[in-house]
Amino acid sequence: MKALNDWLAAPAPDRFPYAAVVAAYREGGKHFVPAALLDLLDRARRASAAGNGPDGDGGDGDDAAREVLARFLDTALDKYDGRYDYPTYTALSLLAPPSGAGPEETRRHRDRLVVHLLGDLARFERAALDGETALLPLLRPSPLLVGKRHRLALRVAAPALARLDLPGPVPGEDPERAARRLWETADASMTGRERQVLELSMLPVHVTHDEYLFLRVLQAFEATFTVLAAELRAAIEALDAGRGASAAERLRRAAAALTESAPLFSLLATMQAEAFRVFREFTEGASAIQSRSYKLVESLCRTPDAERLHSHAYRSVPEVRERVLAGQRTLDDAYADALAGPRAGRGRVLPATAAMEEFASALRRWRQTHYRLAVRMLGSRTGTGYTEGTPYLGEVRKIPVFDSVRHGAQEPEEATSAA
């Protein structure tokens, strides 16, 4: 590739030929990238990390540009390195909130990201339907299905648009026009860096149309669970400080974020079964069981039982597992200590009790809906990445959210095909 060879002669991170590389990846899918291009990208990675080119020429890119390039190459070269997994498949390092972000900044980052992801999805679906793009041409959906996707994308984006004070859906508006406006709103709100990251985070493994939908929905879910983790940490701190009402507010915000994300399951349920069967053949090694943010949320609620902590589910997220083994504080811990401690009586803790029950209920519904969608898409087959699939998710549904707060009966199963 001429553009990459030219860059290697003077490797400045801010001038990396992203457009040419991304186009080459998307032409056949990440699984089928030519070896020669992968070798060049490996050279580019080494040159950028060293701060100079293969012949010792100094690179002049700034630190931010170098970091974006490093994260992009980490995602692009995962299969080449033999370390392809869920975080690299979904490009989570590119989409992560700023390091050290608190709950408010994390939530705003999530809201902006969800608007951008779903706006981009609406743009792609419309462009494919109108014949304006040749990207991912296999198994295009029908106009009826695209219309349903537009409606569901708008439903998920609406609360985030409102919080960001951006134009939202207009009652009675044609879904196609509304989806077009969603992209226009997202596009106008993006910084240059956000626009770049949005483009770099779409490296499908194949050329099947619906993989675009699959990736954007997974990325939106991950952004939501990042918010949940930040809110749960803040709730723990509030309980430790004897501020039960503040903890309750954090927990209710977390429950609301989870509930807001529910239409993402309905959006994912519009994925064509045949399309899923085609591209999932090339996702071996990447599974949502490797989701760091989900395990972080689970382990911040209560300490996992020994069997689960030593299972593949937690061994696949070693950073989270190590925190648990090191005695990570949980909401269960903070709640029990607040009840027993001298700082305040039960009255100051009680507001958190109902909020913990509310959050537990929301998470149990999320697990149940996830399970039902997996059964619909997979049946008894293995999951994405050839993991255990539905039997694993069936067992996860039974894991208590908290030990310190007793839950009522299991909520009824929810549909995943809302229009």
Summary of the structure (lengths in Angstrom):
residues: 419
radius of gyration: 22.2
end to end distance: 44.7
largest distance: 70.6
contacts: 1373
relative contact order: 0.10
helix: 67%
strand: 1%
